[in-house]
Amino acid sequence: MNNFLVRWRAANRTPRFDKSTGQPRKRGLLRDTRGIAAVVALALVVGSGLAVVSVSSAAEAHTPSIKVTCEGVTVTGLYYEASGSGEGQQNLIKFQLQGGEQQVVPFSKNATQYFAFPNSTQAHTFTASVTAWNNPTHTSWNRTWTKTSTPCVSQSIIDVTAPRCDVPGGSTDITATFKDLVAERSYEVTLAGGAGGTKTATYTPKQTTGSYTWAGTAAGPTYTVTITDKTNRDLTASKTVQSVACPELSGIAIVPTECTVPGESAAIKVNVSDLVIGREYRIDVVNAGSDAIVDSHTFIANATTGAYNSAATPSASYYVTVVDTSESNATPLKSSVHAFLPCPEAITKPTVTATQCDVVSTDAQGEVTVAVEGLVPGRTYNIVVTDGAKNAVFTNSGFVATTDRFDVELSELAEGTYTVTVTDALVPSYTASTSATIVPCATNDTTIELAAEQCTVPGGAAAITATVSNFAVGRDYTVTLMLNNVAVGAAQKLDSSTGDAQKFTFAGLEPANTYRVIVTDTKSSPTVTAAADTYLAACPGNPVVMVTQAECNVLGASTISISAKDLVVGQTYTVTVVTKSTGDAVAGVAPITFEADKPTRTLDVTNVPNGETYTVSIVNADKTLSAEGDITLEVCDLPTFPLPPEEPPATIELPTLAFTGSSTIAPTLAGLGFLQLGLVLVGFSIARRRSVVRKG
């Protein structure tokens, strides 16, 4: 850009002197408007280019994303601000499985982090987030996801077949048919059993169903086919098949057909070879136990091979002979003995007993005892015990029953659900299964939180809510309320099927008592309990109020002194004064509201008119606590002075006056009148002085 401007300025530079006048030219001006247009165009191009770059960068900045599969989570953060050197100046990717520890991955500009699930066959709830350090509150730069994964669908085996071998020294082909496959995904298929050991191959299907065949497999043994997802080895399935052995002799052989339904008969197919066409032969079916011929067939050979079918009894043993009837002393050709199996019978559900870990321990030591009854002696069974993830913890394939019962005890098992499956090896439709669960060991971590709902009215009741958590999932618990070591009501059962906290409410309780809530693990040994106590306070009582006339005022209004006790600290009370006869509020006397900070309170209500009876009431805010009292304010009289003490009568010697016609009574009465007037004036003077003192 700079080089372009230099070249442009050189090309458009104006000569320093005008050729016509020889005078210096003015510098700094463009030669013509074309130069100006060029500069403007260049500025527009450069500016638009910068704008495009700016818009493109802004559109790509701070991009969080997430991808969830059944196997794990991929969290990505792109185009973020580079990390700084200060504390907290790092972008963060966080991931946490429900109930697990949080994983924190710091990154600078770009990052992609994969978090694998511990078991892809289960659903997992998780929280993931991307945080930008330079603006952690920006809604599009910072994202938090809480999701639940969908478990992977495991492939399964529909059927495993092993065709009958009818040729002495022959073989069979083991074919397994699958479903729920993922096209173009690699699987490991394994055939186990027989003298040939384990055969493993890689199988890549083209669609969601398919099959795989092991050709030329020895006939006779029991084989187990296993298919495992090579990408996710948690996904696996197995199935067993019992193959039938090939006939042993070349000239004559028995091909048995076993009984497959209770009460059904068996059958014998006799294959003969090396016959001479046109000659007569006799086939005898012999009971091996008694050497008695139970069936005989004579025929003329029209080919070098032949066959004959005969009925057989289940559980019996047979052999077959063939002889050329034209040879009187010929030794019959004899087959091997075949022992027929008894007919299958419905398999009784196994009895599975879980012996729990009932002590406080961090390591589960549970046991599972398996008892299978109703087996048919002589028949072959496959017995498998699997855990919750369908992994085999015990396998007994090809078990030949010698009695009608099978027992096994499995110890040192972790907590979880175990399933026992028993299947007839030759007739897989006869199968039965039962499950049992080993719960976690007893724990001392159980916690109880109590919330008391106190009594709020006189004579009322209280309640307690207990929240129980941190118990062992699956164990048996009871929750009991106790008062003075005696149960209050029946114990309640705690639902421990999940780990969610459980709440129990006990209502209608008597206040002024200390209650205890006890959680008991009923199967633990020794018994494990958790307990918590709480005190329910006594119900609040109505207050007590006393009212007195503090001072009688001759001016017509007095002060009422109110003394209240038995108040509830923290409660808000209102004191009112009304005229008892009418119930009306007293003019000029407003209610008094206060919050009790101690059980007693003294108040004065002033300027209450004399000469009436009043009702003073005190009530709390929710009107559950109250008291009242009456008082009559007397009208005050003028003050009076006490009379002087009486003296004994005395005889006064009056002077003898000459009768002048005057009387002393009138002057005496006048003097007494003036004296009483003086006393009245003194009374008014005293009252006036008191009024002045109050106003001052």
Secondary structure per residue as TSV (DSSP state, phi and psi in degrees):
chain	resnum	aa	ss	phi	psi
A	1	M	-	360.0	-45.6
A	2	N	H	-64.7	-41.3
A	3	N	H	-62.3	-38.8
A	4	F	H	-61.5	-43.3
A	5	L	H	-64.3	-38.0
A	6	V	H	-62.9	-46.5
A	7	R	H	-64.7	-38.4
A	8	W	H	-65.3	-41.1
A	9	R	H	-66.6	-37.7
A	10	A	H	-65.1	-39.6
A	11	A	H	-70.3	-28.4
A	12	N	T	-106.4	15.2
A	13	R	-	-72.8	136.6
A	14	T	-	-88.0	135.1
A	15	P	-	-57.3	149.3
A	16	R	S	-69.4	-30.7
A	17	F	B	-122.1	140.3
A	18	D	-	-75.0	129.4
A	19	K	T	-66.7	-32.3
A	20	S	T	-80.4	-36.1
A	21	T	T	-106.0	-21.3
A	22	G	-	77.0	2.4
A	23	Q	-	-86.3	149.2
A	24	P	B	-63.0	140.3
A	25	R	-	-85.0	155.9
A	26	K	-	-74.4	129.7
A	27	R	S	-94.6	161.6
A	28	G	S	93.1	-2.4
A	29	L	-	-103.7	148.5
A	30	L	-	-75.7	151.1
A	31	R	S	-62.8	-43.4
A	32	D	S	-156.3	-180.0
A	33	T	H	-68.6	-18.5
A	34	R	H	-64.8	-36.8
A	35	G	H	-63.2	-41.7
A	36	I	H	-61.7	-44.3
A	37	A	H	-61.2	-39.4
A	38	A	H	-63.4	-43.4
A	39	V	H	-63.1	-44.5
A	40	V	H	-59.9	-44.5
A	41	A	H	-61.7	-42.9
A	42	L	H	-60.9	-44.1
A	43	A	H	-60.5	-40.5
A	44	L	H	-64.5	-41.8
A	45	V	H	-64.5	-48.1
A	46	V	H	-61.8	-45.5
A	47	G	H	-61.2	-43.2
A	48	S	H	-65.7	-36.4
A	49	G	H	-63.6	-44.1
A	50	L	H	-62.9	-39.6
A	51	A	H	-62.4	-42.0
A	52	V	H	-62.4	-44.8
A	53	V	H	-62.0	-42.3
A	54	S	H	-63.1	-45.9
A	55	V	H	-62.9	-41.6
A	56	S	H	-63.4	-43.3
A	57	S	H	-65.6	-42.0
A	58	A	H	-64.2	-36.3
A	59	A	H	-67.7	-30.6
A	60	E	H	-91.5	-11.2
A	61	A	S	-72.8	142.8
A	62	H	S	54.4	76.5
A	63	T	E	-118.9	102.8
A	64	P	E	-92.5	146.8
A	65	S	E	-154.6	163.7
A	66	I	E	-144.3	146.4
A	67	K	E	-134.6	127.1
A	68	V	E	-118.3	128.8
A	69	T	-	-122.5	178.8
A	70	C	S	-71.4	-13.1
A	71	E	S	-101.0	-23.8
A	72	G	E	177.1	-173.5
A	73	V	E	-126.3	134.9
A	74	T	E	-113.8	120.0
A	75	V	E	-111.7	131.4
A	76	T	E	-128.1	139.6
A	77	G	E	-131.2	120.9
A	78	L	E	-122.9	147.4
A	79	Y	S	61.3	44.0
A	80	Y	-	-95.4	162.7
A	81	E	-	-62.4	137.1
A	82	A	-	-61.3	149.7
A	83	S	-	-64.1	144.5
A	84	G	-	-94.8	178.9
A	85	S	S	-92.6	-11.4
A	86	G	S	-82.6	169.1
A	87	E	T	-66.4	134.2
A	88	G	T	78.1	5.6
A	89	Q	-	-94.6	57.3
A	90	Q	S	-138.3	138.4
A	91	N	E	-73.7	150.3
A	92	L	E	-132.1	138.9
A	93	I	E	-112.0	126.0
A	94	K	E	-121.7	146.9
A	95	F	E	-147.9	135.8
A	96	Q	E	-148.3	122.0
A	97	L	E	-74.8	147.5
A	98	Q	T	-58.6	123.4
A	99	G	T	84.3	-1.3
A	100	G	S	-108.7	-178.2
A	101	E	-	-85.9	147.7
A	102	Q	-	-77.8	136.1
A	103	Q	E	-105.1	131.0
A	104	V	E	-120.4	124.5
A	105	V	E	-120.7	108.5
A	106	P	E	-77.6	149.3
A	107	F	E	-148.5	163.3
A	108	S	S	-93.8	-79.3
A	109	K	S	-104.9	-50.3
A	110	N	-	-132.5	144.0
A	111	A	E	-158.7	145.2
A	112	T	E	-132.6	121.5
A	113	Q	E	-125.2	131.3
A	114	Y	E	-106.5	134.6
A	115	F	E	-122.6	115.3
A	116	A	E	-86.0	143.6
A	117	F	-	-77.4	147.0
A	118	P	S	-67.4	-27.5
A	119	N	-	-147.7	111.1
A	120	S	T	-74.0	-11.2
A	121	T	T	-86.1	1.6
A	122	Q	S	-120.6	156.1
A	123	A	-	-80.7	141.8
A	124	H	-	-129.9	129.5
A	125	T	E	-96.0	134.0
A	126	F	E	-147.1	165.4
A	127	T	E	-128.2	129.6
A	128	A	E	-130.4	152.4
A	129	S	E	-153.8	156.6
A	130	V	E	-126.4	128.5
A	131	T	E	-125.5	129.5
A	132	A	-	-91.7	126.1
A	133	W	T	-69.2	-29.6
A	134	N	T	-85.3	-8.9
A	135	N	-	-160.6	77.0
A	136	P	T	-72.9	0.8
A	137	T	T	-111.0	-1.9
A	138	H	-	-68.4	124.4
A	139	T	T	-67.8	-30.2
A	140	S	T	-93.1	-21.8
A	141	W	T	-80.9	-29.5
A	142	N	-	-115.3	125.2
A	143	R	E	-131.2	143.4
A	144	T	E	-129.8	129.5
A	145	W	E	-120.6	135.7
A	146	T	E	-122.2	115.8
A	147	K	E	-138.1	167.4
A	148	T	E	-125.6	126.4
A	149	S	-	-76.1	158.8
A	150	T	-	-97.4	126.2
A	151	P	-	-59.6	149.1
A	152	C	-	-66.0	143.9
A	153	V	-	-88.2	117.5
A	154	S	-	-79.9	140.8
A	155	Q	-	-64.8	156.7
A	156	S	E	-138.5	161.3
A	157	I	E	-103.7	118.3
A	158	I	E	-72.6	-46.3
A	159	D	E	-160.7	153.4
A	160	V	E	-129.0	125.6
A	161	T	E	-119.3	150.0
A	162	A	-	-139.3	94.3
A	163	P	-	-57.1	149.0
A	164	R	-	-65.6	139.3
A	165	C	-	-94.4	117.3
A	166	D	-	-106.9	4.4
A	167	V	S	-115.4	126.8
A	168	P	T	-55.6	133.4
A	169	G	T	75.4	10.7
A	170	G	-	-84.5	-157.3
A	171	S	-	-150.1	-179.0
A	172	T	E	-132.7	164.7
A	173	D	E	-112.5	123.3
A	174	I	E	-92.2	118.5
A	175	T	E	-120.6	126.4
A	176	A	E	-110.2	133.8
A	177	T	E	-110.0	130.7
A	178	F	E	-116.7	160.1
A	179	K	E	-142.5	174.0
A	180	D	S	59.9	35.9
A	181	L	-	-87.6	165.8
A	182	V	-	-110.3	120.1
A	183	A	T	-58.0	139.9
A	184	E	T	66.6	14.6
A	185	R	-	-100.0	145.8
A	186	S	-	-87.9	133.2
A	187	Y	E	-124.4	151.9
A	188	E	E	-104.7	120.4
A	189	V	E	-110.5	135.2
A	190	T	E	-130.9	136.6
A	191	L	E	-115.9	120.1
A	192	A	E	-121.7	140.4
A	193	G	-	130.8	158.4
A	194	G	S	78.9	177.1
A	195	A	T	-74.8	-15.7
A	196	G	T	-77.8	-4.2
A	197	G	-	76.7	-159.1
A	198	T	-	-93.6	133.2
A	199	K	E	-114.2	125.9
A	200	T	E	-122.9	138.2
A	201	A	E	-143.8	161.3
A	202	T	E	-99.1	131.0
A	203	Y	E	-124.3	125.8
A	204	T	-	-120.5	103.6
A	205	P	-	-75.9	159.3
A	206	K	S	-97.4	-14.0
A	207	Q	S	-148.1	-171.6
A	208	T	S	-79.6	-10.2
A	209	T	-	-124.5	160.1
A	210	G	E	178.3	-177.3
A	211	S	E	-150.4	161.3
A	212	Y	E	-141.5	139.6
A	213	T	E	-124.1	132.7
A	214	W	E	-101.3	103.6
A	215	A	E	-83.8	153.7
A	216	G	E	65.6	38.1
A	217	T	E	-90.2	141.8
A	218	A	-	-59.4	132.8
A	219	A	S	-86.4	145.1
A	220	G	S	122.3	-48.1
A	221	P	S	-73.5	169.2
A	222	T	E	-91.2	130.3
A	223	Y	E	-116.0	146.5
A	224	T	E	-119.8	125.4
A	225	V	E	-102.1	131.6
A	226	T	E	-127.5	133.1
A	227	I	E	-119.8	131.1
A	228	T	E	-130.2	133.0
A	229	D	E	-70.1	118.2
A	230	K	S	-70.7	-23.5
A	231	T	S	-79.4	-37.0
A	232	N	-	-134.2	93.8
A	233	R	T	-73.3	-3.1
A	234	D	T	-69.2	-21.1
A	235	L	-	-92.6	107.1
A	236	T	E	-148.2	156.8
A	237	A	E	-150.7	149.8
A	238	S	E	-138.1	153.1
A	239	K	E	-155.0	149.1
A	240	T	E	-117.3	148.6
A	241	V	E	-139.6	143.8
A	242	Q	E	-103.2	118.6
A	243	S	-	-89.5	159.8
A	244	V	-	-105.4	133.4
A	245	A	-	-67.5	151.4
A	246	C	-	-74.3	156.2
A	247	P	-	-63.3	150.3
A	248	E	S	-93.6	-30.4
A	249	L	-	-99.9	152.0
A	250	S	S	-86.3	-29.2
A	251	G	S	-88.1	-33.9
A	252	I	E	-146.2	141.7
A	253	A	E	-151.6	150.0
A	254	I	E	-101.6	129.0
A	255	V	E	-112.4	102.3
A	256	P	E	-83.1	150.6
A	257	T	E	-119.1	110.6
A	258	E	-	-76.1	157.6
A	259	C	-	-69.0	134.2
A	260	T	-	-118.5	-7.2
A	261	V	S	-132.8	136.6
A	262	P	T	-54.2	132.2
A	263	G	T	87.0	-4.2
A	264	E	-	-85.7	156.5
A	265	S	-	-92.1	166.1
A	266	A	E	-99.2	-179.5
A	267	A	E	-147.5	151.9
A	268	I	E	-121.2	128.6
A	269	K	E	-109.0	122.7
A	270	V	E	-101.3	119.9
A	271	N	E	-105.2	126.7
A	272	V	E	-122.3	151.0
A	273	S	-	-141.1	178.3
A	274	D	S	59.5	32.9
A	275	L	-	-81.0	157.7
A	276	V	-	-106.4	122.4
A	277	I	T	-61.2	131.7
A	278	G	T	97.4	-15.9
A	279	R	-	-88.1	157.2
A	280	E	E	-98.5	134.0
A	281	Y	E	-128.2	155.1
A	282	R	E	-126.3	130.0
A	283	I	E	-107.7	126.6
A	284	D	E	-116.1	130.5
A	285	V	E	-99.8	121.2
A	286	V	E	-117.5	134.2
A	287	N	E	-74.3	118.0
A	288	A	T	-67.5	-24.8
A	289	G	T	-74.1	-36.4
A	290	S	T	-115.0	-4.5
A	291	D	T	58.3	21.0
A	292	A	E	-88.6	137.6
A	293	I	E	-77.2	120.1
A	294	V	E	-100.9	-13.3
A	295	D	E	-160.7	142.2
A	296	S	E	-140.7	143.3
A	297	H	E	-142.6	124.1
A	298	T	E	-110.7	136.0
A	299	F	E	-152.2	159.4
A	300	I	E	-102.5	124.4
A	301	A	-	-68.8	129.6
A	302	N	S	-113.2	7.5
A	303	A	S	-155.7	171.5
A	304	T	S	-78.2	-12.3
A	305	T	-	-128.0	158.4
A	306	G	E	-155.9	173.1
A	307	A	E	-150.1	152.5
A	308	Y	E	-146.9	138.9
A	309	N	E	-109.5	137.0
A	310	S	E	-140.4	148.6
A	311	A	E	-75.8	154.2
A	312	A	E	-141.6	158.3
A	313	T	-	-100.6	129.3
A	314	P	T	-56.9	147.4
A	315	S	T	75.4	-3.5
A	316	A	-	-94.7	162.0
A	317	S	E	-115.4	141.9
A	318	Y	E	-138.6	154.2
A	319	Y	E	-137.3	164.9
A	320	V	E	-128.5	143.8
A	321	T	E	-124.1	152.9
A	322	V	E	-135.7	138.6
A	323	V	E	-145.4	147.9
A	324	D	E	-79.5	115.1
A	325	T	T	-68.1	-19.5
A	326	S	T	-78.0	-15.1
A	327	E	-	-99.1	105.7
A	328	S	T	-66.7	-33.0
A	329	N	T	-106.9	16.9
A	330	A	-	-71.1	145.1
A	331	T	-	-88.3	122.6
A	332	P	-	-61.7	146.8
A	333	L	E	-82.1	127.1
A	334	K	E	-113.2	137.8
A	335	S	-	-86.1	174.4
A	336	S	-	-74.7	163.0
A	337	V	-	-85.1	134.9
A	338	H	E	-118.8	127.4
A	339	A	E	-97.6	117.6
A	340	F	-	-76.5	144.4
A	341	L	-	-78.8	153.6
A	342	P	-	-67.8	161.0
A	343	C	-	-65.6	148.0
A	344	P	-	-70.6	157.0
A	345	E	-	-132.9	157.4
A	346	A	-	-58.2	133.9
A	347	I	-	-86.0	126.8
A	348	T	-	-69.0	142.1
A	349	K	-	-57.1	132.9
A	350	P	-	-62.3	150.9
A	351	T	E	-95.2	117.7
A	352	V	E	-118.6	121.0
A	353	T	E	-117.1	125.2
A	354	A	E	-99.0	122.3
A	355	T	E	-93.3	116.5
A	356	Q	-	-84.9	160.7
A	357	C	-	-87.4	99.8
A	358	D	-	-102.6	13.2
A	359	V	S	-105.7	164.5
A	360	V	B	-77.1	113.5
A	361	S	-	-156.6	153.4
A	362	T	S	-91.9	-12.5
A	363	D	S	-113.9	121.3
A	364	A	-	-69.7	135.6
A	365	Q	-	-130.0	48.8
A	366	G	E	-77.8	162.4
A	367	E	E	-131.9	151.4
A	368	V	E	-126.9	125.7
A	369	T	E	-108.9	126.7
A	370	V	E	-113.0	130.3
A	371	A	E	-131.2	121.9
A	372	V	E	-115.9	123.1
A	373	E	E	-117.6	164.5
A	374	G	-	82.7	16.0
A	375	L	-	-72.3	156.2
A	376	V	-	-100.0	113.8
A	377	P	T	-56.5	134.7
A	378	G	T	100.5	-24.1
A	379	R	-	-86.3	159.1
A	380	T	E	-105.1	137.1
A	381	Y	E	-130.3	153.1
A	382	N	E	-110.7	123.9
A	383	I	E	-120.3	123.0
A	384	V	E	-132.8	138.7
A	385	V	E	-117.9	122.8
A	386	T	E	-119.2	155.5
A	387	D	-	-92.1	-171.0
A	388	G	T	-63.6	-26.1
A	389	A	T	-90.2	10.0
A	390	K	-	67.2	23.1
A	391	N	-	-88.9	135.3
A	392	A	E	-73.2	128.2
A	393	V	E	-106.5	-11.1
A	394	F	E	-155.9	135.0
A	395	T	E	-140.2	131.5
A	396	N	E	-135.0	84.8
A	397	S	E	-87.8	142.4
A	398	G	E	74.0	29.4
A	399	F	E	-75.9	120.1
A	400	V	E	-94.7	117.0
A	401	A	-	-72.9	129.0
A	402	T	S	-103.1	-18.3
A	403	T	S	-132.8	-176.5
A	404	D	S	-88.5	12.6
A	405	R	E	-137.8	147.6
A	406	F	E	-135.9	133.8
A	407	D	E	-131.8	144.3
A	408	V	E	-154.5	146.7
A	409	E	E	-123.7	126.1
A	410	L	E	-112.1	128.9
A	411	S	E	-120.2	173.0
A	412	E	E	54.5	46.1
A	413	L	E	-96.7	143.7
A	414	A	-	-75.8	164.8
A	415	E	S	-62.0	148.2
A	416	G	E	145.5	-178.6
A	417	T	E	-100.8	133.6
A	418	Y	E	-121.5	136.5
A	419	T	E	-119.2	129.1
A	420	V	E	-104.8	126.2
A	421	T	E	-124.3	128.8
A	422	V	E	-118.7	127.1
A	423	T	E	-133.4	137.2
A	424	D	E	-68.4	123.3
A	425	A	S	-64.8	-34.2
A	426	L	S	-90.2	-28.1
A	427	V	-	-126.7	83.6
A	428	P	T	-62.9	-14.1
A	429	S	T	-67.8	-18.4
A	430	Y	S	-89.5	102.8
A	431	T	E	-151.5	158.0
A	432	A	E	-155.0	150.0
A	433	S	E	-147.0	154.1
A	434	T	E	-146.7	148.4
A	435	S	E	-119.9	154.8
A	436	A	E	-144.4	151.7
A	437	T	E	-117.5	131.9
A	438	I	E	-97.0	116.8
A	439	V	-	-86.6	165.4
A	440	P	-	-62.4	162.2
A	441	C	-	-64.6	162.4
A	442	A	B	-61.5	153.8
A	443	T	-	-136.0	149.2
A	444	N	S	-96.8	6.9
A	445	D	-	-87.4	-3.3
A	446	T	-	-60.3	133.4
A	447	T	E	-120.7	150.6
A	448	I	E	-129.5	127.2
A	449	E	E	-114.4	127.0
A	450	L	E	-109.4	136.3
A	451	A	E	-123.2	120.6
A	452	A	E	-96.5	133.0
A	453	E	E	-104.7	99.7
A	454	Q	-	-72.9	158.5
A	455	C	-	-69.0	135.8
A	456	T	-	-119.1	-6.5
A	457	V	S	-131.5	151.5
A	458	P	T	-58.6	132.3
A	459	G	T	75.9	10.3
A	460	G	-	-85.0	-169.3
A	461	A	-	-125.8	171.4
A	462	A	E	-127.9	175.5
A	463	A	E	-147.7	158.4
A	464	I	E	-131.7	134.3
A	465	T	E	-113.6	123.1
A	466	A	E	-107.5	129.4
A	467	T	E	-109.8	118.2
A	468	V	E	-108.1	130.0
A	469	S	E	-145.1	174.5
A	470	N	S	61.6	33.2
A	471	F	-	-92.3	168.4
A	472	A	-	-83.9	126.0
A	473	V	T	-64.3	130.5
A	474	G	T	94.8	-14.7
A	475	R	-	-81.1	163.3
A	476	D	-	-93.1	124.5
A	477	Y	E	-129.8	149.3
A	478	T	E	-124.0	150.6
A	479	V	E	-120.3	123.7
A	480	T	E	-128.6	137.2
A	481	L	E	-96.5	130.4
A	482	M	E	-120.8	145.0
A	483	L	E	-136.5	116.9
A	484	N	T	55.8	43.0
A	485	N	T	65.2	18.8
A	486	V	E	-120.7	133.6
A	487	A	E	-66.2	136.3
A	488	V	-	-100.1	102.5
A	489	G	S	78.0	-176.2
A	490	A	-	-82.6	150.7
A	491	A	-	-67.7	144.3
A	492	Q	E	-104.2	147.5
A	493	K	E	-90.5	135.3
A	494	L	E	-91.8	132.7
A	495	D	-	-83.7	103.3
A	496	S	-	-102.9	18.2
A	497	S	S	-64.9	-25.5
A	498	T	S	-126.3	172.3
A	499	G	S	-88.5	8.8
A	500	D	-	-69.0	141.6
A	501	A	-	-60.7	143.0
A	502	Q	E	-113.8	140.7
A	503	K	E	-113.3	139.8
A	504	F	E	-132.2	130.5
A	505	T	E	-115.0	129.2
A	506	F	E	-114.3	111.1
A	507	A	E	-107.9	170.5
A	508	G	E	66.3	34.3
A	509	L	E	-88.8	152.0
A	510	E	-	-82.0	125.0
A	511	P	S	-67.5	174.6
A	512	A	S	63.5	37.2
A	513	N	E	-140.9	154.0
A	514	T	E	-100.9	121.7
A	515	Y	E	-107.2	153.4
A	516	R	E	-127.1	135.2
A	517	V	E	-107.8	127.1
A	518	I	E	-119.8	130.7
A	519	V	E	-108.6	124.3
A	520	T	E	-119.8	129.4
A	521	D	E	-81.8	104.2
A	522	T	T	-69.3	-21.5
A	523	K	T	-100.5	-4.6
A	524	S	-	-72.1	153.7
A	525	S	S	-147.0	112.2
A	526	P	S	-67.3	164.1
A	527	T	-	-61.6	131.1
A	528	V	E	-107.0	126.5
A	529	T	E	-130.7	160.8
A	530	A	E	-129.9	144.8
A	531	A	E	-143.6	154.4
A	532	A	E	-149.8	143.7
A	533	D	E	-115.1	153.1
A	534	T	E	-152.2	148.6
A	535	Y	E	-103.5	131.2
A	536	L	E	-100.4	114.6
A	537	A	-	-67.8	158.1
A	538	A	-	-65.1	153.3
A	539	C	-	-65.2	145.7
A	540	P	-	-68.5	147.8
A	541	G	-	-104.8	165.7
A	542	N	-	-68.9	143.7
A	543	P	-	-69.5	165.9
A	544	V	E	-113.4	129.6
A	545	V	E	-123.4	137.5
A	546	M	E	-126.5	133.5
A	547	V	E	-125.3	139.7
A	548	T	E	-140.1	156.1
A	549	Q	E	-86.7	112.3
A	550	A	E	-66.9	-40.3
A	551	E	E	-157.7	135.8
A	552	C	-	-92.1	122.2
A	553	N	-	-107.8	125.6
A	554	V	T	-70.3	-9.6
A	555	L	T	-81.7	-5.7
A	556	G	S	111.8	-4.2
A	557	A	E	-138.3	145.7
A	558	S	E	-131.1	176.7
A	559	T	E	-107.5	134.4
A	560	I	E	-101.5	126.2
A	561	S	E	-96.4	127.8
A	562	I	E	-117.1	128.5
A	563	S	E	-121.0	117.1
A	564	A	E	-115.2	140.2
A	565	K	E	-138.2	175.1
A	566	D	S	62.0	34.2
A	567	L	-	-78.5	153.4
A	568	V	-	-94.5	117.3
A	569	V	T	-60.1	131.4
A	570	G	T	98.9	-19.8
A	571	Q	-	-79.3	149.4
A	572	T	E	-100.8	128.8
A	573	Y	E	-119.3	153.5
A	574	T	E	-126.7	130.2
A	575	V	E	-107.0	127.2
A	576	T	E	-127.4	152.0
A	577	V	E	-124.6	123.3
A	578	V	E	-129.0	157.3
A	579	T	E	-73.4	124.1
A	580	K	T	-62.8	-39.6
A	581	S	T	-68.1	-31.6
A	582	T	T	-112.8	-21.3
A	583	G	-	77.4	6.1
A	584	D	-	-84.4	150.7
A	585	A	B	-66.4	150.3
A	586	V	-	-81.6	128.2
A	587	A	T	-60.1	131.5
A	588	G	T	82.8	-1.3
A	589	V	-	-112.7	106.1
A	590	A	-	-88.6	150.9
A	591	P	-	-61.4	151.7
A	592	I	E	-114.9	124.3
A	593	T	E	-114.6	136.4
A	594	F	E	-151.3	158.3
A	595	E	E	-103.3	126.9
A	596	A	-	-72.4	121.3
A	597	D	S	-105.0	-3.4
A	598	K	S	-156.5	167.7
A	599	P	S	-69.1	-13.5
A	600	T	-	-123.0	155.7
A	601	R	E	-156.4	138.8
A	602	T	E	-119.0	131.7
A	603	L	E	-132.1	152.8
A	604	D	E	-120.3	132.6
A	605	V	E	-113.4	117.1
A	606	T	E	-99.8	166.4
A	607	N	E	59.8	42.6
A	608	V	E	-96.2	123.0
A	609	P	E	-60.1	142.4
A	610	N	S	-77.5	165.8
A	611	G	S	86.7	10.8
A	612	E	-	-131.6	160.3
A	613	T	E	-101.0	131.6
A	614	Y	E	-121.8	151.9
A	615	T	E	-110.0	123.0
A	616	V	E	-104.8	123.0
A	617	S	E	-123.0	149.6
A	618	I	E	-130.7	125.8
A	619	V	E	-136.4	140.3
A	620	N	E	-80.4	176.7
A	621	A	T	-64.1	-41.0
A	622	D	T	-93.6	11.9
A	623	K	S	61.0	32.8
A	624	T	-	-100.6	-18.2
A	625	L	S	-124.7	129.2
A	626	S	E	-157.1	160.8
A	627	A	E	-159.7	158.6
A	628	E	E	-152.5	160.2
A	629	G	E	-150.6	152.9
A	630	D	E	-106.3	151.1
A	631	I	E	-148.9	140.3
A	632	T	E	-109.3	122.4
A	633	L	-	-88.8	115.2
A	634	E	-	-74.3	151.7
A	635	V	-	-80.9	127.9
A	636	C	-	-76.7	138.0
A	637	D	-	-92.3	160.6
A	638	L	-	-66.6	151.5
A	639	P	-	-70.0	145.6
A	640	T	-	-121.4	149.1
A	641	F	-	-100.2	149.7
A	642	P	-	-73.8	148.1
A	643	L	-	-71.7	149.3
A	644	P	-	-67.6	156.7
A	645	P	-	-63.6	144.1
A	646	E	-	-72.2	143.0
A	647	E	-	-113.4	156.1
A	648	P	-	-65.3	143.2
A	649	P	-	-58.0	141.3
A	650	A	-	-126.6	150.2
A	651	T	-	-93.5	118.7
A	652	I	-	-99.6	126.7
A	653	E	-	-86.2	107.3
A	654	L	-	-88.9	145.6
A	655	P	-	-69.1	146.9
A	656	T	-	-84.0	118.7
A	657	L	-	-106.9	152.8
A	658	A	-	-73.8	139.8
A	659	F	-	-64.4	117.3
A	660	T	-	-114.1	-5.1
A	661	G	S	93.8	-2.3
A	662	S	-	-93.2	159.3
A	663	S	-	-126.9	145.1
A	664	T	S	-89.7	-6.6
A	665	I	H	-67.5	-45.3
A	666	A	H	-62.6	-46.8
A	667	P	H	-61.8	-35.4
A	668	T	H	-64.6	-46.5
A	669	L	H	-62.5	-38.4
A	670	A	H	-63.6	-40.5
A	671	G	H	-63.5	-42.8
A	672	L	H	-62.5	-38.1
A	673	G	H	-63.1	-45.7
A	674	F	H	-62.3	-37.1
A	675	L	H	-62.7	-43.4
A	676	Q	H	-67.1	-37.2
A	677	L	H	-62.2	-38.7
A	678	G	H	-63.6	-39.8
A	679	L	H	-63.4	-39.4
A	680	V	H	-62.1	-44.6
A	681	L	H	-62.3	-38.6
A	682	V	H	-62.2	-41.1
A	683	G	H	-61.2	-47.9
A	684	F	H	-60.9	-37.3
A	685	S	H	-63.3	-41.9
A	686	I	H	-64.6	-45.5
A	687	A	H	-60.9	-42.9
A	688	R	H	-61.7	-42.3
A	689	R	H	-62.6	-40.6
A	690	R	H	-63.1	-41.9
A	691	S	H	-60.6	-42.9
A	692	V	H	-63.9	-41.1
A	693	V	H	-63.1	-40.8
A	694	R	H	-64.6	-43.5
A	695	K	H	-64.3	-34.9
A	696	G	-	-69.0	360.0
